[in-house]
Amino acid sequence: MESITKALAMEHVVYHKVFDRIEQVLDGTRSAVEVKLLASVVEGLLEEHGETETNLAYAALDHALADRGALDRLHQDHQEIDGRFQRLHHVADAAEARRLLKEALAVTRAHFRREEETVFPALERSLRPDTLAQLGQQWRESRSLCSPA
């Protein structure tokens, strides 16, 4: 059984590939509407991913960590990412929309890196392997509820 940290890290890899593809086509977009459509794809992925992190991994880590600084930083990252997307949806200029989406992707990549360097190792140090596996199972179950039958 896979641990929650491995599951989330694998999800990060998939998202990096999606981000790479979006960045490849982004400069060819002609309107803010096109950019907003691409942004909505990323937002949907990140919303689901963020809920999983918060409900499974961060909740478990919150109880295990004495130092909340790392978790506070990650919550701040989420707010910063959300803020970029919110601003993007209110611009009409394609170039400004592209700039904001590129920034949102960069901030998200940095956030993933921070999680992989701080949160995931802290989870692995703080929780028993069977707890990590149980959280991984909950992650799998949450993903199977979202997939088409």
C-alpha positions in Angstrom: 0.0 0.0 0.0 1.3 3.4 -0.9 1.8 6.1 1.7 0.0 9.5 1.5 3.4 11.2 0.9 4.2 9.0 -2.1 0.6 9.5 -3.5 0.8 13.3 -3.2 4.4 13.3 -4.7 3.2 11.3 -7.7 0.3 13.7 -8.1 2.8 16.6 -8.1 4.7 14.9 -10.9 1.5 14.7 -13.0 0.7 18.3 -12.3 4.2 19.4 -13.3 3.6 17.7 -16.7 0.2 19.4 -17.1 1.8 22.8 -16.2 4.6 22.1 -18.7 2.1 21.6 -21.4 0.1 24.7 -20.5 3.2 26.8 -20.5 4.0 25.4 -24.0 0.7 26.6 -25.4 0.3 29.7 -23.3 2.2 32.1 -25.5 0.1 31.1 -28.4 -3.1 32.2 -26.7 -4.7 35.3 -28.3 -7.2 36.3 -25.7 -7.7 36.6 -22.0 -10.6 34.2 -22.3 -8.3 31.5 -23.7 -5.9 32.0 -20.8 -8.7 31.9 -18.3 -9.9 28.5 -19.7 -6.4 27.1 -19.2 -6.3 28.6 -15.7 -9.6 27.0 -14.8 -8.1 23.6 -15.6 -5.2 24.2 -13.2 -7.6 25.6 -10.6 -9.7 22.5 -10.7 -6.8 20.3 -10.2 -5.3 22.4 -7.4 -8.6 22.7 -5.6 -9.0 18.9 -5.4 -5.3 18.5 -4.5 -5.4 21.2 -1.8 -8.5 19.7 -0.2 -6.8 16.3 -0.1 -3.7 17.8 1.5 -5.7 19.8 4.0 -8.1 17.0 5.0 -5.6 14.2 5.0 -1.9 15.2 5.3 -2.0 18.7 6.9 -4.6 17.6 9.5 -2.4 14.7 10.5 0.7 16.8 10.5 -1.0 19.6 12.4 -1.3 17.3 15.4 2.2 15.9 15.0 4.2 19.1 14.7 5.2 21.3 17.5 6.6 23.9 15.1 3.8 25.3 12.9 6.0 27.6 10.9 6.2 25.2 7.9 2.5 24.6 7.9 1.7 28.3 8.2 4.0 29.0 5.2 2.1 26.3 3.2 -1.2 27.8 4.0 0.2 31.2 3.0 1.3 29.7 -0.3 -2.3 28.5 -0.9 -3.6 32.0 -0.3 -1.0 33.5 -2.7 -1.8 30.9 -5.4 -5.5 31.6 -5.0 -5.0 35.3 -5.1 -3.1 35.1 -8.5 -6.0 33.1 -10.0 -8.6 35.5 -8.6 -6.8 38.5 -10.1 -6.4 36.6 -13.4 -10.2 36.2 -13.7 -10.6 39.9 -13.5 -8.3 41.0 -16.2 -9.3 41.6 -19.9 -5.8 41.9 -21.3 -4.4 38.6 -22.7 -0.7 39.6 -21.9 -1.6 40.4 -18.3 -3.6 37.1 -18.0 -0.7 35.1 -19.4 1.7 36.8 -16.9 -0.6 36.0 -14.0 -1.0 32.4 -15.0 2.7 32.0 -15.4 3.2 33.4 -11.9 0.6 31.2 -10.5 2.3 28.1 -12.0 5.7 29.2 -10.7 4.3 29.8 -7.2 2.6 26.4 -7.3 5.8 24.7 -8.4 7.7 26.3 -5.5 4.9 25.3 -3.1 5.1 21.7 -4.3 8.9 21.8 -3.8 8.4 23.1 -0.2 6.0 20.4 0.6 8.3 17.7 -0.7 11.3 19.1 1.2 9.5 19.9 4.5 6.0 18.5 4.9 6.4 15.1 3.5 9.6 14.3 5.5 7.9 15.6 8.6 4.9 13.4 8.0 7.2 10.4 7.5 9.1 11.2 10.7 6.0 11.9 12.8 3.5 9.3 11.7 3.7 5.5 11.8 4.0 3.7 8.4 0.6 2.1 8.8 -0.9 5.5 9.4 0.8 6.9 6.3 -0.5 3.9 4.4 -4.0 4.4 5.7 -4.0 8.0 4.7 -2.7 6.8 1.2 -5.7 4.5 1.0 -8.1 7.3 1.9 -6.4 9.4 -0.9 -7.0 6.5 -3.4 -10.6 6.2 -2.3 -11.2 10.0 -2.7 -9.7 9.8 -6.2 -11.9 6.8 -7.2 -15.0 8.8 -6.2 -14.0 11.5 -8.6 -13.3 9.3 -11.6 -16.0 8.3 -14.1 -17.5 4.9 -13.6 
